[in-house]
Amino acid sequence: MTCSLPAHGRISCSIYHSDRFSFDETRTLSADQAWRITANPLAWGNTEPEVLILGFSKGPSQAGELQRLPHNEIPYRKGRKQVGKILAHVGLLPAAHPEELKDLVDQTIANTQGRFGWGSLVRCTVERFDGKTWVGSGGMIDEFMKHEFGKRISHACATTFLRNLPDRTKLIIMFGLGAKGSYVSAARRAIEAGRPGTWRTVNEVAYTDGQITVVHVEHFVSQGANIPNWLGQNNHPRAKLGMMAREAVSFGLASGNENTSKSAC
């Protein structure tokens, strides 16, 4: 298992593919051929971030476009306004007009010396065969994590990319909540398996091992009124999850500052 992250963000990785894989072309299938991953691991922003922002895997709007698009246009490319709104709501970006927030997200993704790093829990593109065609990863983490193939891959990625994070990294923002928190619990199992430690619950959307705090936020492509509800724009119970995320971000950053001070002493 080897991985390295060059400055341009393309990862040389043989976690699950052969050492001689072709970027965005090599595919590895599960034994029952129900799932596949495409060898296209990528990351953006600072390699030693204070805040690491993760999706589950690259979605269908990114897979297949990686050779054509400039590197910094790839992540969240159809949802950066929503990403900005979500990060502003939890206090990681200043409150601003949606277009200004999109510009801020553009800038932070391209900034290799800034506060943020960007990637995904599973670095390669995940797809499932629905009987007719291969479909992208949106909303599939629960199914993927129940499958032995998915368990092995998510464990390998979490071990490689999250076990030994830089000392500066105090917070992981994870997009996705799932029905009744199913996305939260699935991601937590993978992260805890890959990063053994004493984990505890912060609140309904967050957990910590004392060094990093993982906070789940609304998914940036969530359908219907989920995002406005989570943002508190409507009188809806989902707004409570947005407030919990904001509180957990504050907790994680404060805990990180406290740990840094203790280690400095």
N, C-alpha and C positions, 0 to 999 in steps of 0.2 A: 504494500500500500504506500504509494508515494504521491505527494502533491506539492506543487510550488506555485507561487503567485507572482508572475512578472509584473512590471510597472504598468504594462498596457492592459492588464486585467484578465487575459486568457489564462486559464489554469492548466498546467500540464499534470494530468492526473490518471493514475491507473488503479483507482479504488476498485472498480468493478469491470472495467473494460480491459482488453489486452494492452500491453505497453505500447503497441504500434497502432493505436487507434487513429482514425482520421477525424479531425474536428468537424462536428455537425453532420457527419456522414455515418460513422460507425454506430450501430444499434445493437443493444443486448436485450434479449427477450427472456421473459420468465419461462419456466419449464412447460407450463401449460399454454404459453403464447398468448396469454390474456393481457399482459403488460409489457411495455418496453421502455427503455431509457435511451436517449440519444446522447452521444458523447460530445457535449458542448458546455462544459462547466465554465462559468464566468463570474467575475466580481467587479465592483465599481467603487469609486471613492477612495477613502483612506484605508490602507491595509492595517493600520493600527488606530481604529476609530474609538471614540468615546461611546458612540451609539451605533450598533449594528442593526440594520433594517433588513428583514427577511420576508420573502414570500415562501410558498411551499416549493414550487419549482417554476421554471419559465413556462409561460402559457402559450396557447396556440398563436397569439399575435406576435410572438417572438421566434418560436421554433421555425426553422426554414428560412428566416430572414437574416440570420446572423452573419452570413458571408456578404450580404448586400448592404446592410446598414452600417453607418459609423458606430463605433463601439458604444459611445455615450448616449446614443439614441435608442438603444435596445431596451433597457429596463423600464417597466411601467409606462411604455410609450403611448398607450391609449388611455391612461388614467392618471396623469400627473397632477391635474387639477385636484382630483379627489385625494390623491396622496398628500398634497399640500394642505387640504382642509383637515385631514385626519391628523397630520403631524402638528398643525397649528392648534388643534383642539386639545392635544395633550401637552402643549407648551414647548414643543421642540422647534417650532417655527413661529415667527411673529404673526399675529392676526393681520390679514391683508386681503385685498381683492383676489378672487380666484385666479385671474390672469397673472397677478404678481406672485401668487403662491406657486403657480406652475413654473414661472421663471426661477424662483428660489429653488425648487426641486431640480430643475435643469442644472443650476449652478452647483448644487451640493453633490449631484451625481458625478459631475465632471471634476470636482475638486479633490485631488489626491492628497491634499494636506489639511483637509477640513475636519469637521467633527464627526461626519457620518461615513460609514461603510455600507455597501448595498450588495445583496446577494439573495440566496434562497436556501432553505433548509436542505433540500435535495438539489444539488448544483446542476445536474443534467435535466433535460426536458423529460417529463414523465407523461406517458400516454397509455390509454386503455383501449383495447379492441372491443367495440360494441356489437360485433357480429357482422358489421358491414364495412366499417372504416375505423381508423385510429382517431381518437378524440383527445383533446388537450386536458390539462390537469385541473381546470377550475372546479372546485368543490369536491375533489376526489380524495382528499387526504385520508378520510376515514376508511374508505375501501382499500386504498393502497396500503395503509398501515396494518390492515387485517391480513393481508396476503403475505406469505413467507418471503417472497421476493421483495416486497416493499419494506418489510421489517429489516431485512438484511441491508438494503441500500440506505435507508434512512439512518440506521445505526452506524453504518460506515461513514456516511457524510457528517453526522453529528460528532463522531469520534475525531474525524480528521480536521474539521473546520471549527468546532466549538469547544473541544476538550481543553486546548491550550491557547486560550485567547490572550491578547496583549494585556498587560496590567492596566492600561488606560481604559480598556473596555469595561463599562459598568452596566450597560443596558442593551437588551435585545428587544426590538420591536418586531412582533410577528403579526402579519396580516392574516386575519381569519378568526372567526369565533365558532361557527358551526351551530347546528340545532342543539339547544340545551348544553352548549359548551363542548360539543363532541370534538371540534377542531382543536380546542385548547387541550383537552385530555390526550388526544392522539399525538400532538406535537410534544407535549410534556413527556410522554413515555419515551419518545425517540431521543429527546435532549437529555433526559436523566440517564438513559442507557449509554449514551455516548459521552456523557460528562458526569461520572459518578461523584457523589458527594452527599451532603446533608441538605436535602431540598425541603422547603416548606412553602405552604400556600400564603401568599400575601393577601389576595382577595380572589374573587370569582374569575378574574381575567389575568392573574399574574402569580408568579412563583419565583423563588430565589434560592440560591445555594450559599448566600452570604457574600459572594464575590460579584456575581452578575444577577440582575433581575430581568426576567422575561415577561414582557407585557403584550398581551394580545389586543389588537384593535380591530375595528371593522375592516372588512376586506374592501379594497379600493374599487373592485368591480361588483360589489354587492348589489343585488337587484332591488327594484321597487323603492320603497321609502326607507330601507334599512339605514342608509348613510345619513339622511336628514334626521331620522329618529335617533340614531346613535349620537349625532352632533347636538342633540337637544333642541332642534328647530321645531319639533312638534311635541305635543304633550303625550309622550309615549314612554312606557317602561324601559325601552331599550336605551334611553338617555342615561339610565343608571350605569350601564356598562361603559359608556363613554366617560362618565365621571370617575368610575373605578380605575379606568386606564390612566386618566390624568393623575389621580392620587398615587397610583403605582409607579408612574414615571418619576414623580417627585420623590417618592420613597427610594427608588433605585438610584437616582442621582445623588441624593443625600447620603445614602448608605455607601455609595462609591466614594464620595468625598471623605467620609469618615474613615473608610478602610485605607484610603490613600494616605490620610494624615497619620494613622496609626503606623503604617509601614514606613512612613518617612521618619517617624520618631524612633 
